[in-house]
Every structure is written in structure tokens, then in C-alpha cells.
Amino acid sequence: MSHRPKKSLGQHFLNDKNMIAKIMRSIDINENDTVIEIGPGEGALTHELLKTQCELTSFELDTAFAQKWIEKSKDYLKFTCIEGDALALDWSPYLPVDKCVGNIPYNISRSLMYKLFSHRMQINETLFMVQKEFAEKLAAQAGEDAYGILSVLSACFADVEYLFSIPPSVFYPPPKVMSACVRLSFKDIDINDALLIEVVQTAFNQRRKTLRNSLKRYYRPELEEKFSWGKRADELSPEDYIALVDLALK
């Protein structure tokens, strides 16, 4: 498919066969898997996914690409292309799935993560190409500079693996930054997702304050000896936040 990349959609197309093969080895898909692909674009990954004979559903926002993939899907019993914004679409009809994959436009990476968190019980694993800095945030540990809201939430909801870096040269047009391949394997953890997200966001939005001040609504004197309220947001591990949410519910 020949298509001029649209800057407004953050389109950077993979065009290096060796990198595509490396990514496919990491995805590790077989014919029994069900897969959602975000933004097939020119099809660097889509063509390879179709070769596996997996059950594939692709979400494509670009109308020109969507129409081409919808037409092509007529040749495959297990392939469906849905035209629309992956952030706005209702994913329910296409879940559960084994894996969710894609070369993700940098400008939707954060919002897409929250979409995935909301469906984490119906998605076993995700593997994405994202901006390297974003991947580092997802995988960051407490005490590291990149550690923040997404680091905590990703670690609470999933096992996060920074797999490898990806140079600009394997894309057309080349982005101005490095990319990376990252995998999230979602956990079956029983927690109040909405409360966890609220607590983590509130703490980090006032990260210079101690938790006693940033999380006033959850603080109670009787909890003083059960939690380190004198710490700041970036001093707590993901496990600490899970413990804090558990206390807040009691």
C-alpha cells in the first residue's frame, strides 16, 4: 500500500524487514491466538500476523487504509478491520483476546495505556512499539528519574518488560526520537482499579508534598502507624500503593 504518512496522525511506518522479523519473534503468535492490532497502516506487521493464521482484528483510524484493509479482509476468514479511533471505539465485541499489538503513534500512547488498563482482565498481553522515553517510563522503578504515574500503574496491573530499542532508521519517515519495543503481561489482581488510579494520580500531581498532605482525603490518624505517610509519591513502590488502596477501603 503506497500512502503518504500523515503527520496529524503521527504515522511512522516500519519498513525494515529485519526489525519486523525481530518484533514478530517477540510477539510469538500462533494460529490459536486471538489478536487486536492498533493501526495496521501499510501493513508491516499485519501481513506477518496474517501469515500466522491467528484470529486478527485491526483498528484503523485512517480512512484510506481502513478501506483497503476492509477490502482485503474478504480474503481471510479470521481477519476483521474496523475503521475508527481505537481510543473511542467500544472494544467489548472483540474481547477477550490473547494479545494486543501495534506500532503506536506517540501522541496517543498515554491515553491508550489507560484504555488497556480498563480492559486488563480481558487482554493477556500487549506488545507495542512506542517512543523510547515512554517505554522507559512504563518500566521505571521507584527512585529512578522516569518513575511516575504510568510506572506505578503499569507495575500494579502488569509485568512490564522493556525488550529492545528501535532506531529511527527503520521507519518511514524516520521519527526524531528513538523508539522501543515493550511488553506488558497483565496480572489477575483483585483491586479497585478506579481508586488505585485516583490515588496514584493525586499523589504524583503533588509529588513534592508528603502523602499526609497530598492524600488528605485518605488519611486517618488511626492509620498513622500502618503506613509511611511522611514519604513522597516517588518514594513508594507499586506494592506500597496497592497496600495504601487496601487501607483506604477499610
N, C-alpha and C positions, 0 to 999 in steps of 0.2 A: 504494500500500500504506500503510494507516494503522497506525502502530506506535509505542508509547511507547518512547522511547530508553532503553536500559539502561545505567546508569552503570557497572555492573560490567564491561561490555564496551567502555567508552569510546566509546559511539556518539554521534556528532555528524553529522547528515545535511545534505548540501548541498541548499539549496533556492533558490538564486539562478540564474535562467536565464542571465544574462549571464556569471556566473563559470563555470557549467557549459560554456557555449559557448567561453569562453577556454581552459579546460582541455582540451576536446576538440580545439581547434586545435593545442594543444601536443602532444597525443598523436599526432595526424596518422596515423590508421589508415585502411586501405582493405580491400576485400573479400579481398585475398590474404594478409592478415596473420593470424597465429595469436597469440592473446592470453590471458593469465591475469589475472583481476581478483580482487583481495583484498577480500572483504567487500562485496558489492553493496548490502546494506542495502535501503533503499527504492527504489534503482534510478536515482538521479540520473544517474550515468554509464552504468549498464548499459543503460538504454533507448536512450541515444545510441550506445553501442557496437553494439547490435543493429541499429541503422539502417545501419551501415556494411557489414553482412553479413560481417564478419570471423568467423573461427573462434574462438569465445569459450568459455573455461572459467572459471567463477566458484567461489571457495571461500567458503562462508558458515558461520560458527560458530553463529549464532543459528538455532535450530531452526525458529521460526515463519517467518522469512524464507526459510530454505533450502527448506522445503516448498513455499512459494509459487513460488519460482524454479524448483524441480524440476518443478512442475506446468506452469509457463509454458514451460519448455524443450521441452515436447512440440509446441509450435507452431513450433519453429525446428530446422532440420536441423543447424545449425552451432553450437548453444548447449548447453552442459552445465553443470549446477550440482552441486557436490559439497558435501555437508554435512560440516563438520569444521573443526578448527583448522588454519589454514594453516601454523602453526609445527610441528605434529605430523604432518600429512599427508605421505605419500610423493608427491613431485611427479613422480617418474620417468615414470609413464604419460602425463603431459600435456606432456612436454618432447620436443624443443626448442620454444621459442616466439620470436616476434619481439619481443613486448613484454609487460611485466608492469605493471599499473596498479592504482591504488586510493586511496581516502581512508582512510589508515591510522590506527587508534587509537593514541594517543600511547604507551600503555603497552606496546605490542609493537614499536615502531619499531626499537629496537636489535636485538632478537632476530631480527626479520625481515631486517634487513640481513645478518646472518651466514648466514641461510638462503639469501639471494640470492647471497652470495659463494660458497657451496658449490655453486651451480648456474650460476655465471657463464659457463661455457663453452657453456651451452645456452639462455641468455637474451641477446638482443642489447641490449635497452634496458629500463629501468624509468622510470616517471614516477609519482610519488606526491605526495599532499598529506600533509604531516607538520607537527608543531609547528615554528614558525619557528626557534626555538633549535636544534632538532635539525638542520634543514636547513643552518643556518649552520655547525654542527659538521662536517657532511659536506663542505661546500665550503671550509672554512677552510684557509689557507696557513700554512706554518711561520712562527713568530713572532707569529701572531695569538692572541688570548686563547682563542678557541674551538678552537684546534688541539689534536687529541688522537688517540686510538686510531682512531676511525672516520674521521677526516680522512685519516690516513695510508693506512689500508686501502682506503678508497673511491678515493683518488687512484691507488693502486697497481693496483687492479683495473678502474678505470673512468675515463672523462672525466666530471666532475661539473659540472652547470650548475644554479645557483640561478636559477630562471626568474622568479618573482614572488611577492610577499607576498599573503596572503589574510586579510581581516579576519574577526573572529568573527561579524559580522552576516550572513554568507552561509550560516551553519549553523543547524540547529535540533537541540538547544538550542545557543545560542552558547557556545563554549568561553571560558575565562577568559584565553586567550593568543592571540596571532597565529599563523597557520599560514603555510605556504609551499608552493609547487609546485617540486619538484626533479627533475631528470633525471639518470640515470646510464646512460652508454653503455659497456657492458663491453668491455674490451680482450682481445685474444688474446695474452696474455703468458705465457711459459713460466717458471713459478716454483713453488717448493714452497709451496703456499698455507698448509698447516698450520704450517710453520716460520716463515713470514712473520708470521702471526697471533700465534704464540707469542713471537717476538722483539719485536714491537711492543707487545704487552700487557705483557710483562715489563719493558720499558724504561719505559713510561709509568706502570706501577704503582709504580715507584720513581723518579719523574721528577726528584726533587731530587738524585739521585745522578748521577755521571758514568757513561757507558756502561761504562767499565772496571770499575766496581763493580756496576752493575745487571745487566750482561750477562756476569758472570764465567764462566758455563758456555761461552760462545762465544769468550772472549778467549784469545788465544795470543800470546806475546811476538813471534813472527815476523810477526804481523800489525800490530805497533805502527806501522810506517811506512806501512801501506796504508789506515789508517782513523783518523778523528778520535775516538779513544776518550776524550778529555778532555771531549767535549761531553755535553750532557744530552739527554734524549729529545726535547724540543720544539724543539731546535736543528737537528735533522736533517730534511731534505726526504724525501718519499716515495722519490725516486730513491736517496737515501743508504741507506734501509732495504733497498731491493732489492739494492744493492751489498753491504750487510752480510750479507744472507742468502746471497748468492753466495760471499762469503768464508767463511762458516761451513760451507758444504758442501764446501769444498776441503780 
